[in-house]
């Protein structure tokens, strides 16, 4: 397949068995199209973070294959990684460093010279509301600021595919709305593909065009937001006029039935 | 990544480490200087005056290269083992590099280079301190050998520290090897004495100690004389470096001790 036409992410029959014997992923197959805003939902321990870890090279898979824009992550890991930006679930930067240094250094690991990385980092941090916090130590930032710093860090090399693992966890409502707007702007303005995991189902409903629900290591629903929401009516659930409520009902039905 | 991008990534890793070590210079540079000053004062001046000559030179001249090498070895090892371990254990900031296209061999080079910089700088500082105990005179037989051995030894022990940092699961894990392996090897590696003053059976054991070859090669650069030939010292050092590069590359490529 031509790399230009390839999906942003093609996950095929991926399995992960940890050393403890826990089977975290049981043959997951998933496709994320270029330019899509894709939500991967699931309860705690469903396998979302494991899957993201495998895609980004932080976790070794047991079986299966993954392509990022047509590039096999096993055969050409460096090329595949160059397309990716990751906002992890846990805060994972050196708290003694300054935000500007954290972002600029991240650009360096992608081969971005400082002459380009510094102005780009300044713009990203300013756009994300951290313009006056660039030179303080990262440990002095609030929880929401740290999350935004991680987004800036993930965007410094202008990735084609941004992966966000619960980016709004612990962020207040106002800031969360601001982040929604920013993320939506990334897909609509820059054409960046986004894969989002979140426990805030209304967030997924507001932002995502496609959604997959994973439970106990297996995909239990996958389609456009409308298709997945339609499962609510098919199951005979209540039809409400609150859109977020419908996804929540579908989510609970699919993850509870498997319990 | 293009070669230029790889250079940028390498430069970023080294720059970040150098900035860190200068920011906390009290922790990274000062302890070795103070320890070495004590060694020079006690072993060199106070006890050394009673020992007389060793390998045909006064004891202070004999012990200076060994003490510089001691600082280079322990500092370069500690730098990479702690830097790598803390980046994977405390904030998991190592993920910043692991998710990037920086290949494993470049990661090895970047971390090792940071250890080399600190090891060589500390070695230079210790050498500077030694001048105060040798009346500002220092015998230099070959500057090339001195610099070569200082850099290659720092590289070797930076790589050894990196293996430790990758594999360590707890904070104790990065202290066990320096305490129970490195320190005995260093002290029994001929820093304070010539191997010829030992009984034959102990000499035979000493020949199995890689530190012995490094100390002697470095000392040759100052005195033009050593317990063994320069080529043997160089061969052991290069072999050690090659072995450690291979181990580090394998560990990072497969993710052993690093990825789940």
Interface residues (C-beta under 8 A of the other chain):
Chain A: X18 X19 X53 X56 X57 X58 X59 X60 X77 X78 X79 X81 X82 X84 X86 X88 X90 X91 X92 X93 X94 X95 X101 X102 X105 X106 X108 X109 X110 X111 X112 X113 X153
Chain B: X1 X2 X4 X5 X6 X8 X9 X11 X12 X13 X15 X16 X19 X87 X91 X92 X93 X95 X96 X97 X98 X99 X100 X101 X102 X103 X255 X259 X260
